[in-house]
């Protein structure tokens, strides 16, 4: 149970808004282009993964 809490805490940190924003900014600096992220991008990712898994 303790290990599960550790993983949940780690996932929360990795998925936090500030971490995503910082990662996006660093990636933009590295690539030299602006990265556009739609407001509900997690839904697009979920649909993409579902499509890949389904074999469509």
N, C-alpha and C positions, 0 to 999 in steps of 0.2 A: 504494500500500500504506500509506503514511504517513497519508493522508487517512482510510482505512478504520479505522485504529487510533484516530484522533481521534474518529470517529463512535461507535465502540464504547465508548470511554471516556465520552463525553457521554451515551450511552444508559444506561450503568451508573449514572451519577450521577443521571439523571432518574428512573430506576426503583428507586433504592435505597430501602430500608425507611424510613430517617429522613426522606427527602424526601417520601415518600407520607404518612407520619404527620404531618409538619409541614403539608402541603397540606390534609389532612383537618381538622386542628385550625383552620387559618385559615378554611377554608370554613364550618365549624361556627360560628365566631365571626361571620363575615359574615352568614350566613343566620339565626343564632339558633336553630338546631335541632341535635339530635344526629344524626350520620350513622352508620348501622350498615353495616359492611363485613364480609361473610362471610369465613371463613378461606380459602376457595378461590375468591375472586372472579374471578381471572384465567380460570378455567374457564368461569364463567358468561358472561363477556365473549366468550370464544372461541366458545361455542355460539351466542350472539346474533349475532355477526358472520357465522358460517357459515350461519345461518338466513336472514339478510338477503341474503347473496350467492346462496344457492341459489334464492331467489325463492319459497320456501314460504310 
